[in-house]
Amino acid sequence: MTNPLKDEIRALIEVEGPISVGRYMALCLGHPRHGYYVTRDPFGAGGDFITAPEISQMFGELIGLWAVACWQQMGEPSSFRLVELGPGRGTLMADALRAARLVPAFGAAMRLHLVEMSPVLRRRQAETLKDHAPQWHDRIEDVPEGPAIVIANEFFDALPVDQFVRGPTGWHERRVGLDVTGSLVFGLDPRPFRPIEAFAAGFPRPAEGDLLERMESGPARALAARLAAQGGTALALDYGHARSGFGDTLQAMKDHRFTNPLAEPGEADLTAHVDFAALAGMARAAGARAFGPLTQGDFLRRLGIEARAATLMGSASAAQKAAIGSALTRLTGAGTGEMGTLFKVLALAAPTFGPPPAFAPEEEFAT
């Protein structure tokens, strides 16, 4: 079976030489004709992976109530932007807005904005959220001005990352090139990459062979700068690590199985674990406050997911109770295949905004 994106990347490398891991990742996910997110709906049992909103309505409902509490903490502005970055099928937002109906004034003040690159997913979101008049944008910067509450569930893990490997005399960029057969392979630029030294200063002392990842910073900085200048708060939920460290976390997922990231460009999802310390540092540098990260399990428990599960079970059949209990464990548990500790939650806020709901004052991130 031919792979037109692989052919195009090969041709690019033949002309320009090996490309950065970040550029390769950006092409795989966002190529205008052959990119993974441009051509398909990857969610659910029939796709390549399942996200928390697809596991249980409880996830989106609690985030909806979190958003209502944030709006109240903002002083209940008569108009604000409710923004979701990478909204998937619209499932999270549909559940959130259903729960938010408990406070009608929230819905009356809200204007819904979705940041989404995929035309396939935009069509799905339009159907799911047709009662809420969403507006779509390609970038965070395109959302109209005004105070905002922003939700980003599994958004930052899909941003391109550059990778660097520590050698005896410094850091060397990891790149994607071609072997003698024309296959895509990883390699190292022999020249030390001096510009990464300042970023690496926030990491532990490296040993030779350590691999460092640097996430594309533009979206995080744009989001934080917006909050700092216009007010509001944001919630980032993703899998990753609370403190900066070394390791290769680039991974590809197809048909719910891990695969070689270089094997099928544009046909598999590419992600990397989020460095929450680096993300918080970017936000603080752009003028926003950062709180957390909490584990997803702790965050959802603080919002009352166990009480919500008990309520749902009250009128459920035996099979439904088992499904609700299984979803609760998957969202909050610490076992293999469970999301409670692997996933973290970071809140960003305007300088005048206090600790967002579920976060304590002492949990403000400090570099």
Buried (B, 14 or more C-beta within 10 A) or exposed (E): EEBEBBEBBBEBBEEEEBBBBBBBBBBBBBBEEBBBBBBBBBBBEEBBBBBBBBBBBBBBBBBBBBBBBBBEBBEEEEEBBBBBBBBBBBBBBBBBBEBBEEBEEBBEBBBBBBBBBBEBBBEBBEEBBEEBEBEBBEEBEEBEEBBBBBBBBBBBBBBBBBBBBBBEEBBBBBBBBBEEEEEBBBBBBEEBBEEBEEBBEEBEEBEEEBBBBBBBBEBBBBBBBBBBEBBBBBBBBBBBBBEBBBEBBBBBBBEEEEBEBBBBBBBBBBBBBBBBBBBBBBBBBBBBBBBBBBBBBBBBBBBBBEEBBEEBBEEBEEEEBEBBBEBBBBBBBEEEEBBBBBBBBBBBBBEEBEBBBBBEEEBBBEE
